[in-house]
Amino acid sequence: MKIKHLKPFDATDSRAMEAAFDGIEPQPIACCNWPEEYPYRPEVTFRMFHTGDRLWLRFDVAERYTKGEVTEDNGRVWTDSCVEFFLALDDTGYYNFETTCTGRLLLAFRKEREHPTHATSDILGRIERYPSLGRETFAEREGDNRWSTVLAIPADVLFRHNVHTWGGVRATANLYKCGDELSHPHFLSWKPIENHKPDFHLPRFFADIEFDE
């Protein structure tokens, strides 16, 4: 997949942000890899582009059950309604960006699931988040729940690499939707995962992505 390079815009201008994303084709996060045990399938898409210094990533979700109880960054974000972006620049390891519907964010670098190196609070603070549901925490809600979240990720938050622009970067990635402790747990992916149990931390199932110069 190729990631378009768009002109920078004022991030405080919501219309400019919407216009930028309107020009990007949504990609479904729809692989239900463990249907017998976890059949529930929210509707999820993502859109992605970059402006050189920042990667802009938007998730749109329609689901029946939504929860946002995690209160801190680098917390147990996967237990809430959570969307995720895993990225590997080379074979040294991968970054996992995981964010709740209320904008709590986990960022780590790891070779495998165990022994992560988490981003510092300074690095996390540089990643802008725009959750449509706001930042207030809430217990699980049932209904026609529709929400989106946007991340603006500076290139240099990839703290184990010396990257200053997204332009020209070649990588592999996968994107996910989960909710481990919702009343209806689910584990969806952009690209299929062939594993006997839910596990997103498997770089061999990442797909090639290329960021336009």
Residue frames as a rotation matrix with the C-alpha (Angstrom) as fourth column:
MET 1
0.573 0.819 0.000 0.00
0.819 -0.573 0.000 0.00
0.000 0.000 -1.000 0.00
LYS 2
-0.487 -0.703 0.518 1.23
0.687 -0.675 -0.270 3.48
0.539 0.225 0.812 -0.86
ILE 3
0.180 0.463 -0.868 0.69
0.887 -0.457 -0.060 6.33
-0.425 -0.759 -0.493 1.58
LYS 4
0.456 0.078 0.886 0.05
0.693 -0.656 -0.299 9.70
0.558 0.751 -0.353 -0.07
HIS 5
-0.556 -0.627 -0.545 2.11
0.799 -0.584 -0.143 12.81
-0.229 -0.515 0.826 0.71
LEU 6
0.447 0.772 0.452 -0.18
0.803 -0.569 0.177 15.81
0.394 0.284 -0.874 1.18
LYS 7
-0.242 -0.496 0.834 0.58
0.105 -0.868 -0.486 19.44
0.965 -0.030 0.261 1.91
PRO 8
-0.789 -0.062 -0.612 0.77
0.610 0.051 -0.791 20.43
0.080 -0.997 -0.002 5.59
PHE 9
-0.027 0.828 0.559 -2.31
0.222 -0.541 0.811 22.11
0.975 0.146 -0.169 7.05
ASP 10
-0.544 -0.068 0.836 -3.33
-0.685 -0.540 -0.489 23.82
0.485 -0.839 0.248 10.26
ALA 11
-0.775 0.186 -0.604 -4.23
0.321 0.939 -0.123 21.00
0.545 -0.289 -0.787 12.65
THR 12
-0.789 0.515 -0.334 -6.58
0.190 -0.312 -0.931 23.30
-0.584 -0.798 0.148 14.56
ASP 13
-0.438 0.627 -0.644 -8.67
-0.874 -0.466 0.141 23.72
-0.212 0.625 0.752 11.39
SER 14
-0.307 0.361 0.881 -11.12
-0.146 0.896 -0.418 20.81
-0.941 -0.257 -0.222 11.55
ARG 15
0.761 0.613 -0.215 -12.40
-0.274 0.003 -0.962 21.51
-0.589 0.790 0.170 8.04
ALA 16
0.237 -0.769 -0.594 -8.90
-0.959 -0.086 -0.271 21.27
0.157 0.634 -0.757 6.61
MET 17
-0.654 -0.454 0.606 -8.37
-0.604 0.795 -0.056 17.98
-0.456 -0.402 -0.794 8.41
GLU 18
0.141 0.809 0.571 -11.67
-0.039 0.581 -0.813 16.58
-0.989 0.092 0.114 7.15
ALA 19
0.766 0.134 -0.628 -10.88
-0.587 -0.253 -0.769 17.70
-0.262 0.958 -0.115 3.60
ALA 20
-0.262 -0.939 -0.224 -7.51
-0.965 0.261 0.035 15.94
0.025 0.225 -0.974 3.71
PHE 21
-0.685 0.015 0.729 -9.02
-0.253 0.933 -0.257 12.67
-0.684 -0.360 -0.635 4.90
ASP 22
0.412 0.910 -0.053 -11.89
-0.322 0.091 -0.942 12.95
-0.852 0.405 0.331 2.40
GLY 23
0.466 -0.295 -0.834 -9.34
-0.882 -0.085 -0.463 12.43
0.065 0.952 -0.300 -0.37
ILE 24
-0.676 -0.731 0.093 -8.10
-0.736 0.667 -0.118 9.13
0.024 -0.148 -0.989 1.07
GLU 25
0.027 0.683 -0.729 -9.81
-0.516 0.635 0.575 5.82
0.856 0.361 0.370 0.31
PRO 26
0.257 0.106 0.961 -10.92
-0.952 0.202 0.232 4.01
-0.170 -0.974 0.153 3.50
GLN 27
-0.443 -0.440 -0.781 -9.40
-0.495 0.847 -0.196 0.60
0.748 0.299 -0.593 4.12
PRO 28
0.615 0.785 0.073 -11.41
-0.503 0.319 0.803 -2.01
0.607 -0.531 0.591 6.05
ILE 29
-0.703 -0.616 0.356 -10.18
-0.686 0.454 -0.569 -3.66
0.189 -0.644 -0.741 9.24
ALA 30
0.234 0.971 -0.053 -12.40
-0.971 0.236 0.035 -6.66
0.047 0.044 0.998 8.70
CYS 31
-0.229 -0.349 -0.909 -10.42
-0.341 0.903 -0.261 -9.89
0.912 0.250 -0.326 9.06
CYS 32
0.461 0.417 0.783 -12.14
-0.887 0.194 0.419 -11.92
0.023 -0.888 0.459 11.76
ASN 33
-0.226 -0.780 -0.584 -9.36
-0.771 0.510 -0.382 -14.44
0.596 0.364 -0.716 12.25
TRP 34
-0.995 -0.068 -0.078 -10.91
-0.001 0.760 -0.650 -16.44
0.104 -0.647 -0.756 15.12
PRO 35
-0.514 0.854 0.087 -14.63
-0.604 -0.432 0.670 -16.54
0.610 0.291 0.737 14.17
GLU 36
-0.021 0.550 -0.835 -15.65
0.315 0.796 0.517 -19.54
0.949 -0.252 -0.190 16.22
GLU 37
-0.261 -0.159 -0.952 -14.47
0.960 0.061 -0.274 -18.12
0.102 -0.985 0.137 19.54
TYR 38
-0.447 0.028 -0.894 -14.79
0.296 -0.939 -0.177 -14.39
-0.844 -0.344 0.411 18.75
PRO 39
-0.272 0.398 0.876 -17.49
0.955 0.222 0.196 -13.91
-0.117 0.890 -0.440 16.07
TYR 40
0.591 0.586 -0.554 -18.41
0.553 -0.795 -0.250 -10.30
-0.587 -0.159 -0.794 16.89
ARG 41
-0.329 -0.683 0.652 -17.38
0.943 -0.197 0.268 -7.92
-0.054 0.703 0.709 14.07
PRO 42
0.279 0.332 -0.901 -17.64
0.270 -0.928 -0.258 -4.16
-0.921 -0.172 -0.349 14.51
GLU 43
0.724 -0.050 0.688 -17.39
0.672 -0.176 -0.720 -2.11
0.157 0.983 -0.093 11.32
VAL 44
0.479 -0.676 -0.560 -13.96
0.175 -0.552 0.815 -0.45
-0.860 -0.488 -0.146 11.21
THR 45
0.723 -0.377 0.579 -11.98
0.609 -0.048 -0.792 1.42
0.326 0.925 0.195 8.58
PHE 46
0.235 -0.670 -0.704 -8.79
0.483 -0.548 0.683 3.45
-0.843 -0.501 0.195 8.55
ARG 47
0.866 -0.122 0.484 -7.35
0.387 -0.448 -0.806 6.19
0.315 0.886 -0.341 6.36
MET 48
0.418 -0.827 -0.375 -3.74
0.546 -0.102 0.832 7.31
-0.726 -0.552 0.409 6.32
PHE 49
0.717 -0.383 0.582 -1.58
0.420 -0.429 -0.800 10.00
0.556 0.818 -0.146 4.70
HIS 50
0.171 -0.681 -0.712 1.49
0.901 -0.184 0.392 11.99
-0.398 -0.708 0.583 5.65
THR 51
0.982 0.111 0.150 2.65
0.156 -0.929 -0.335 15.59
0.103 0.352 -0.930 5.46
GLY 52
0.254 -0.964 0.082 6.36
-0.136 -0.119 -0.984 14.86
0.958 0.239 -0.161 5.65
ASP 53
-0.619 -0.535 0.576 6.83
-0.581 -0.181 -0.793 15.57
0.529 -0.825 -0.199 9.33
ARG 54
-0.466 0.550 0.693 3.63
-0.692 0.263 -0.673 13.82
-0.552 -0.793 0.258 10.47
LEU 55
-0.904 0.372 -0.211 1.72
0.175 0.772 0.611 10.68
0.391 0.515 -0.763 9.74
TRP 56
-0.519 0.818 0.248 -2.03
-0.846 -0.449 -0.289 11.26
-0.125 -0.360 0.925 9.91
LEU 57
-0.898 0.193 -0.397 -4.08
0.113 0.970 0.216 8.19
0.426 0.149 -0.892 10.79
ARG 58
-0.440 0.835 0.332 -7.84
-0.898 -0.404 -0.174 8.08
-0.011 -0.375 0.927 11.22
PHE 59
-0.953 0.286 -0.097 -9.97
0.289 0.957 -0.016 5.18
0.088 -0.043 -0.995 12.41
ASP 60
-0.417 0.899 0.134 -13.77
-0.867 -0.437 0.238 5.13
0.272 -0.017 0.962 12.00
VAL 61
-0.992 0.028 -0.122 -15.73
0.076 0.910 -0.407 2.65
0.099 -0.413 -0.905 14.10
ALA 62
-0.083 0.986 0.148 -19.36
-0.866 -0.144 0.480 1.53
0.494 -0.088 0.865 14.26
GLU 63
-0.770 -0.247 -0.588 -19.98
0.047 0.898 -0.438 -0.93
0.636 -0.364 -0.680 17.09
ARG 64
0.266 0.949 -0.167 -22.65
0.164 0.126 0.978 -2.08
0.950 -0.288 -0.123 19.49
TYR 65
0.846 -0.054 -0.531 -20.54
0.534 0.122 0.837 -2.08
0.020 -0.991 0.132 22.64
THR 66
0.220 -0.748 0.626 -18.07
0.209 -0.590 -0.780 0.69
0.953 0.302 0.027 23.54
LYS 67
0.837 -0.031 -0.547 -15.99
0.547 0.001 0.837 1.25
-0.025 -1.000 0.018 26.66
GLY 68
0.229 -0.790 0.569 -13.42
0.173 -0.542 -0.822 3.86
0.958 0.287 0.012 27.65
GLU 69
0.959 0.231 -0.166 -12.29
0.171 -0.003 0.985 3.22
0.227 -0.973 -0.042 31.23
VAL 70
0.182 -0.965 -0.191 -8.48
0.974 0.203 -0.097 3.41
0.133 -0.168 0.977 30.95
THR 71
0.901 0.262 -0.345 -7.23
0.369 -0.881 0.297 6.62
-0.226 -0.395 -0.890 32.57
GLU 72
0.425 -0.833 -0.355 -3.55
-0.381 -0.521 0.764 6.85
-0.821 -0.189 -0.539 31.60
ASP 73
0.567 -0.375 -0.734 -1.15
-0.771 0.072 -0.633 6.53
0.290 0.924 -0.248 28.71
ASN 74
-0.441 -0.737 -0.512 0.79
-0.584 0.669 -0.460 3.26
0.682 0.095 -0.725 28.44
GLY 75
-0.350 0.438 0.828 -1.99
-0.782 0.350 -0.516 1.65
-0.516 -0.828 0.220 30.45
ARG 76
-0.686 0.161 0.709 -4.08
0.258 0.966 0.031 -1.42
-0.680 0.204 -0.704 29.61
VAL 77
-0.513 0.461 -0.724 -5.58
-0.682 -0.731 0.018 0.29
-0.521 0.503 0.690 26.58
TRP 78
-0.820 0.138 -0.556 -6.42
-0.367 0.618 0.695 -2.96
0.440 0.774 -0.456 24.78
THR 79
-0.802 0.558 -0.214 -9.08
0.563 0.585 -0.584 -3.72
-0.201 -0.588 -0.783 27.41
ASP 80
-0.199 0.712 -0.674 -11.18
-0.135 -0.701 -0.700 -0.76
-0.971 -0.048 0.235 26.18
SER 81
0.829 0.379 0.411 -12.55
0.415 0.076 -0.907 -0.08
-0.375 0.922 -0.095 22.71
CYS 82
0.188 -0.935 -0.302 -9.16
-0.164 -0.333 0.928 0.14
-0.968 -0.125 -0.216 21.09
VAL 83
0.998 -0.022 0.057 -7.65
0.059 0.133 -0.989 0.66
0.014 0.991 0.134 17.63
GLU 84
0.452 -0.885 0.111 -4.03
0.024 0.136 0.990 -0.14
-0.892 -0.445 0.082 16.85
PHE 85
0.907 -0.316 -0.277 -1.25
-0.344 -0.181 -0.921 0.46
0.241 0.931 -0.273 14.33
PHE 86
0.568 -0.759 0.318 1.84
0.145 0.473 0.869 -1.78
-0.810 -0.448 0.379 14.33
LEU 87
0.932 -0.291 -0.217 4.82
-0.331 -0.432 -0.839 -0.70
0.151 0.853 -0.499 12.20
ALA 88
0.511 -0.831 0.222 8.20
0.436 0.473 0.766 -2.29
-0.741 -0.294 0.604 11.47
LEU 89
0.703 -0.345 -0.622 10.92
-0.626 -0.714 -0.313 -0.30
-0.336 0.610 -0.718 9.68
ASP 90
-0.135 -0.778 -0.613 13.37
-0.804 0.448 -0.391 -3.23
0.579 0.440 -0.686 9.60
ASP 91
0.306 0.262 -0.915 13.98
0.066 0.953 0.295 -6.58
0.950 -0.150 0.274 11.26
THR 92
-0.766 -0.635 0.100 15.16
-0.027 -0.124 -0.992 -5.11
0.643 -0.762 0.078 14.59
GLY 93
-0.726 0.587 -0.358 11.61
0.551 0.185 -0.814 -4.91
-0.411 -0.788 -0.458 15.95
TYR 94
-0.359 0.693 0.625 8.36
0.601 -0.342 0.723 -3.01
0.715 0.635 -0.294 15.58
TYR 95
-0.970 0.171 0.172 6.43
-0.241 -0.752 -0.613 -0.12
0.024 -0.636 0.771 17.10
ASN 96
-0.416 0.904 -0.102 2.91
0.812 0.420 0.405 -0.61
0.409 0.086 -0.909 18.41
PHE 97
-0.918 0.306 0.252 0.62
-0.354 -0.920 -0.171 2.41
0.179 -0.246 0.953 18.64
GLU 98
-0.487 0.791 -0.370 -2.59
0.733 0.601 0.319 1.51
0.474 -0.116 -0.873 20.52
THR 99
-0.953 0.165 0.253 -5.26
-0.245 -0.912 -0.328 4.07
0.177 -0.375 0.910 21.37
THR 100
-0.593 0.799 -0.099 -8.60
0.672 0.424 -0.607 3.92
-0.443 -0.426 -0.788 23.14
CYS 101
0.008 0.723 0.690 -11.78
0.888 -0.322 0.328 5.64
0.460 0.611 -0.645 22.02
THR 102
0.928 0.291 -0.230 -10.98
0.369 -0.797 0.479 8.38
-0.044 -0.529 -0.847 24.57
GLY 103
0.753 -0.617 0.228 -7.43
-0.260 -0.597 -0.759 9.01
0.605 0.512 -0.610 23.34
ARG 104
0.567 -0.635 0.525 -5.35
-0.549 0.184 0.815 7.10
-0.614 -0.751 -0.244 25.88
LEU 105
0.734 -0.379 -0.563 -2.27
-0.538 0.181 -0.823 5.95
0.414 0.907 -0.071 24.01
LEU 106
0.606 -0.645 0.466 0.27
-0.013 0.577 0.816 3.18
-0.796 -0.500 0.342 24.36
LEU 107
0.787 -0.469 -0.401 3.49
-0.488 -0.076 -0.870 3.28
0.377 0.880 -0.288 22.35
ALA 108
0.495 -0.673 0.550 6.25
-0.322 0.446 0.835 0.71
-0.807 -0.590 0.005 22.65
PHE 109
0.252 -0.502 -0.827 9.07
-0.891 0.215 -0.401 -0.80
0.379 0.838 -0.393 20.64
ARG 110
0.255 -0.106 0.961 9.64
-0.605 0.758 0.244 -4.52
-0.754 -0.644 0.130 20.90
LYS 111
-0.740 -0.504 -0.447 11.05
-0.673 0.526 0.521 -7.56
-0.028 0.686 -0.727 19.14
GLU 112
-0.579 0.650 -0.492 8.15
0.365 0.746 0.557 -9.68
0.729 0.143 -0.669 20.33
ARG 113
0.442 0.879 0.179 5.23
0.207 -0.294 0.933 -9.30
0.873 -0.375 -0.312 22.74
GLU 114
0.731 -0.215 -0.647 7.45
0.677 0.112 0.727 -9.67
-0.084 -0.970 0.228 25.80
HIS 115
-0.101 -0.883 -0.459 10.09
0.821 -0.335 0.462 -7.13
-0.561 -0.330 0.759 26.92
PRO 116
0.537 0.316 0.782 8.67
0.735 -0.630 -0.251 -3.92
0.413 0.710 -0.571 25.43
THR 117
-0.688 -0.607 -0.397 10.45
0.703 -0.694 -0.157 -0.59
-0.180 -0.387 0.904 25.69
HIS 118
0.354 0.935 0.005 7.70
0.921 -0.347 -0.176 1.97
-0.163 0.067 -0.984 26.28
ALA 119
-0.084 -0.284 0.955 7.85
0.527 -0.826 -0.199 5.52
0.846 0.487 0.219 25.01
THR 120
-0.811 -0.240 -0.534 8.46
0.582 -0.433 -0.689 8.24
-0.066 -0.869 0.490 27.57
SER 121
0.156 0.900 -0.406 5.75
0.777 -0.366 -0.513 10.68
-0.610 -0.236 -0.756 28.57
ASP 122
-0.201 -0.302 -0.932 7.53
-0.257 -0.902 0.348 13.39
-0.945 0.310 0.104 26.57
ILE 123
-0.986 -0.160 -0.050 7.34
-0.098 0.306 0.947 11.31
-0.136 0.938 -0.317 23.40
LEU 124
-0.470 0.878 0.088 3.70
0.879 0.475 -0.038 10.37
-0.075 0.059 -0.995 24.02
GLY 125
0.069 0.506 -0.860 2.86
0.473 -0.776 -0.418 14.01
-0.878 -0.378 -0.293 24.60
ARG 126
-0.596 -0.383 -0.706 4.05
-0.390 -0.631 0.671 14.91
-0.702 0.675 0.227 21.10
ILE 127
-0.910 0.368 0.190 1.52
0.383 0.577 0.721 12.62
0.156 0.729 -0.666 19.42
GLU 128
-0.730 0.683 0.012 -1.66
-0.672 -0.715 -0.195 14.60
-0.124 -0.151 0.981 18.82
ARG 129
-0.856 0.515 0.046 -4.97
0.515 0.857 -0.015 12.81
-0.047 0.011 -0.999 19.37
TYR 130
-0.739 0.670 -0.075 -8.43
-0.672 -0.724 0.155 13.81
0.050 0.165 0.985 18.24
PRO 131
-0.889 0.457 -0.015 -11.05
0.455 0.881 -0.128 11.40
-0.046 -0.120 -0.992 19.69
SER 132
-0.560 0.739 0.375 -14.60
-0.065 -0.490 0.869 12.21
0.826 0.462 0.322 18.61
LEU 133
0.341 0.722 -0.602 -15.97
0.557 0.360 0.748 10.97
0.757 -0.591 -0.279 21.96
GLY 134
0.611 -0.184 0.770 -13.80
-0.549 -0.799 0.245 13.35
0.571 -0.572 -0.589 23.97
ARG 135
-0.354 -0.916 -0.187 -11.40
-0.362 0.319 -0.876 12.48
0.862 -0.242 -0.445 26.78
GLU 136
-0.122 0.371 0.920 -13.79
-0.992 -0.010 -0.127 11.66
-0.038 -0.928 0.370 29.63
THR 137
-0.956 -0.249 -0.153 -13.77
-0.250 0.968 -0.014 8.02
0.151 0.025 -0.988 30.71
PHE 138
-0.025 0.990 0.141 -16.96
-1.000 -0.024 -0.007 5.94
-0.004 -0.141 0.990 30.73
ALA 139
-0.420 0.018 0.908 -18.22
-0.282 0.948 -0.150 2.43
-0.863 -0.319 -0.392 31.43
GLU 140
-0.919 -0.001 0.394 -19.46
0.339 0.509 0.791 0.19
-0.201 0.861 -0.468 28.65
ARG 141
-0.291 0.835 -0.467 -22.32
-0.621 -0.536 -0.571 1.60
-0.728 0.124 0.675 26.58
GLU 142
-0.609 0.196 0.769 -24.62
0.574 0.777 0.257 -0.47
-0.547 0.598 -0.586 24.38
GLY 143
0.426 0.765 -0.482 -26.24
0.062 -0.557 -0.828 1.10
-0.903 0.323 -0.285 21.34
ASP 144
0.761 -0.171 0.625 -25.53
0.637 0.020 -0.770 2.35
0.119 0.985 0.124 17.84
ASN 145
0.594 -0.617 -0.516 -22.10
0.134 -0.556 0.820 3.63
-0.793 -0.556 -0.248 18.82
ARG 146
0.661 -0.402 0.633 -20.15
0.683 -0.026 -0.730 5.43
0.310 0.915 0.257 16.11
TRP 147
0.798 -0.459 -0.391 -16.85
-0.047 -0.694 0.718 7.12
-0.601 -0.555 -0.576 16.79
SER 148
0.729 -0.650 0.214 -13.59
0.351 0.086 -0.932 8.11
0.588 0.755 0.291 15.19
THR 149
0.720 -0.586 -0.371 -10.13
0.149 -0.392 0.908 8.99
-0.677 -0.709 -0.195 16.36
VAL 150
0.838 -0.513 0.185 -7.22
0.067 -0.240 -0.969 10.68
0.541 0.824 -0.167 14.62
LEU 151
0.563 -0.775 -0.287 -3.53
0.504 0.047 0.862 10.40
-0.655 -0.630 0.417 15.47
ALA 152
0.889 -0.454 0.066 -0.92
-0.235 -0.573 -0.785 12.84
0.394 0.682 -0.616 14.19
ILE 153
0.820 -0.572 0.033 2.40
0.399 0.611 0.684 11.03
-0.411 -0.548 0.728 14.61
PRO 154
0.633 -0.679 -0.373 5.68
-0.746 -0.663 -0.058 12.97
-0.208 0.315 -0.926 14.19
ALA 155
0.675 -0.404 -0.617 8.32
-0.203 0.703 -0.682 10.91
0.709 0.586 0.392 12.38
ASP 156
-0.294 -0.948 0.118 10.87
-0.386 0.005 -0.923 11.39
0.874 -0.317 -0.367 15.14
VAL 157
0.223 0.370 0.902 8.74
-0.970 0.180 0.166 9.67
-0.100 -0.912 0.399 17.81
LEU 158
0.896 -0.086 -0.435 10.07
-0.042 0.960 -0.276 6.43
0.442 0.265 0.857 16.30
PHE 159
0.766 -0.501 0.402 12.55
-0.641 -0.549 0.537 6.54
-0.048 -0.669 -0.742 19.13
ARG 160
0.410 -0.660 0.630 14.66
0.093 0.717 0.691 3.53
-0.907 -0.225 0.355 18.19
HIS 161
0.159 -0.328 0.931 15.36
0.980 0.168 -0.109 4.91
-0.121 0.930 0.348 14.70
ASN 162
-0.529 -0.415 -0.740 16.77
0.287 -0.908 0.305 8.11
-0.799 -0.052 0.599 13.26
VAL 163
-0.339 0.551 0.762 13.77
0.926 0.054 0.373 9.21
0.164 0.833 -0.529 11.19
HIS 164
-0.714 0.031 -0.700 12.89
0.250 -0.922 -0.296 12.87
-0.654 -0.387 0.650 10.58
THR 165
-0.388 0.663 -0.640 10.40
-0.887 -0.458 0.064 12.59
-0.251 0.592 0.766 7.70
TRP 166
0.140 0.538 0.831 7.86
-0.146 0.841 -0.520 10.02
-0.979 -0.049 0.196 6.61
GLY 167
0.706 0.162 -0.690 8.61
-0.665 -0.184 -0.724 10.72
-0.245 0.969 -0.022 2.96
GLY 168
0.128 -0.662 -0.738 10.27
-0.789 0.383 -0.480 7.76
0.601 0.644 -0.474 1.28
VAL 169
-0.443 -0.263 0.857 9.96
-0.810 0.527 -0.257 5.43
-0.385 -0.808 -0.447 4.28
ARG 170
-0.060 0.384 -0.921 9.42
-0.548 0.759 0.352 1.76
0.834 0.526 0.165 3.41
ALA 171
-0.650 -0.066 0.757 7.99
-0.745 0.253 -0.617 -0.42
-0.151 -0.965 -0.213 6.14
THR 172
-0.596 0.603 -0.531 5.60
0.228 0.760 0.608 -3.22
0.770 0.241 -0.590 6.98
ALA 173
-0.812 0.388 0.436 2.46
-0.583 -0.524 -0.621 -2.81
-0.013 -0.759 0.651 9.08
ASN 174
-0.513 0.816 -0.267 -0.85
0.592 0.562 0.577 -4.16
0.621 0.138 -0.772 10.23
LEU 175
-0.741 0.377 0.556 -3.81
-0.563 -0.800 -0.208 -2.41
0.366 -0.467 0.805 11.85
TYR 176
-0.726 0.358 -0.587 -6.30
0.503 0.859 -0.098 -3.75
0.469 -0.367 -0.803 14.34
LYS 177
-0.154 0.701 0.697 -9.48
-0.726 -0.558 0.401 -3.28
0.670 -0.444 0.595 16.35
CYS 178
-0.503 -0.019 -0.864 -9.95
0.409 0.875 -0.258 -5.01
0.761 -0.483 -0.433 19.70
GLY 179
-0.004 0.481 0.877 -11.73
-0.796 -0.532 0.289 -4.84
0.605 -0.697 0.385 23.02
ASP 180
-0.627 -0.420 -0.656 -10.39
-0.128 0.886 -0.445 -7.57
0.768 -0.195 -0.610 25.25
GLU 181
-0.903 0.249 -0.350 -12.58
0.412 0.272 -0.870 -6.81
-0.122 -0.930 -0.348 28.27
LEU 182
-0.587 0.802 -0.113 -15.78
-0.798 -0.549 0.248 -5.69
0.137 0.236 0.962 26.59
SER 183
0.023 0.684 0.729 -18.89
-0.590 0.598 -0.543 -7.81
-0.807 -0.418 0.417 27.04
HIS 184
0.930 0.188 0.314 -18.29
0.147 0.594 -0.791 -8.90
-0.336 0.782 0.525 23.43
PRO 185
0.078 -0.979 -0.188 -14.51
-0.178 -0.199 0.964 -9.25
-0.981 -0.042 -0.190 22.97
HIS 186
0.947 0.188 0.262 -13.22
0.223 0.206 -0.953 -9.03
-0.233 0.960 0.153 19.41
PHE 187
0.020 -0.994 -0.106 -9.95
0.009 -0.106 0.994 -9.10
-1.000 -0.021 0.007 17.51
LEU 188
0.867 0.352 0.352 -10.06
0.366 0.028 -0.930 -7.76
-0.337 0.935 -0.105 13.95
SER 189
-0.147 -0.966 -0.212 -7.14
0.300 -0.248 0.921 -7.06
-0.942 0.072 0.327 11.61
TRP 190
0.285 0.104 -0.953 -6.46
-0.752 -0.592 -0.289 -5.31
-0.594 0.799 -0.090 8.31
LYS 191
-0.124 -0.407 -0.905 -4.39
-0.827 0.546 -0.133 -8.22
0.548 0.732 -0.404 6.96
PRO 192
0.754 0.542 -0.372 -5.13
-0.292 0.783 0.549 -11.83
0.589 -0.305 0.749 7.90
ILE 193
-0.208 -0.750 0.627 -3.41
-0.975 0.112 -0.190 -13.52
0.072 -0.651 -0.755 10.82
GLU 194
0.467 0.286 -0.837 -2.94
-0.327 0.935 0.137 -17.28
0.821 0.209 0.530 10.72
ASN 195
-0.739 -0.624 0.252 -2.43
-0.443 0.169 -0.881 -18.22
0.507 -0.763 -0.401 14.35
HIS 196
-0.507 0.555 -0.660 -4.26
0.513 0.809 0.286 -20.60
0.693 -0.194 -0.695 16.67
LYS 197
0.151 0.561 -0.814 -5.19
0.965 -0.261 -0.001 -17.86
-0.213 -0.785 -0.581 19.15
PRO 198
0.903 0.230 0.362 -5.60
0.327 -0.915 -0.235 -14.05
0.278 0.331 -0.902 19.04
ASP 199
0.215 -0.880 -0.423 -2.20
0.635 -0.202 0.745 -12.39
-0.742 -0.429 0.516 18.78
PHE 200
0.989 0.145 0.025 -1.43
0.121 -0.699 -0.705 -9.14
-0.085 0.700 -0.709 17.00
HIS 201
0.500 -0.863 -0.069 2.28
-0.672 -0.438 0.598 -9.25
-0.546 -0.253 -0.799 17.86
LEU 202
0.260 -0.335 0.905 3.25
0.469 0.864 0.185 -11.31
-0.844 0.376 0.382 14.82
PRO 203
0.002 -0.308 -0.951 5.26
-0.498 -0.825 0.266 -9.23
-0.867 0.473 -0.155 12.32
ARG 204
-0.864 -0.338 0.374 5.27
0.118 0.586 0.802 -12.05
-0.490 0.736 -0.466 9.78
PHE 205
-0.123 0.891 0.436 1.68
0.970 0.200 -0.136 -11.07
-0.209 0.407 -0.889 9.03
PHE 206
0.041 0.049 -0.998 2.49
0.032 -0.998 -0.048 -7.38
-0.999 -0.030 -0.043 8.41
ALA 207
0.578 0.198 0.792 2.05
0.784 0.137 -0.606 -6.04
-0.228 0.971 -0.076 4.86
ASP 208
-0.507 -0.835 0.214 4.32
0.857 -0.462 0.226 -3.75
-0.090 0.298 0.950 2.85
ILE 209
0.763 0.631 -0.142 3.61
0.595 -0.771 -0.229 -0.02
-0.254 0.090 -0.963 2.96
GLU 210
-0.362 -0.864 0.349 5.49
0.931 -0.350 0.100 2.80
0.036 0.361 0.932 1.26
PHE 211
0.373 0.428 -0.823 5.29
0.538 -0.823 -0.185 6.51
-0.756 -0.374 -0.537 2.04
ASP 212
0.634 -0.082 0.769 5.44
0.720 -0.299 -0.626 8.74
0.282 0.951 -0.130 -1.03
GLU 213
-0.485 -0.863 -0.144 8.30
0.874 -0.473 -0.111 11.23
0.028 -0.179 0.983 -1.23
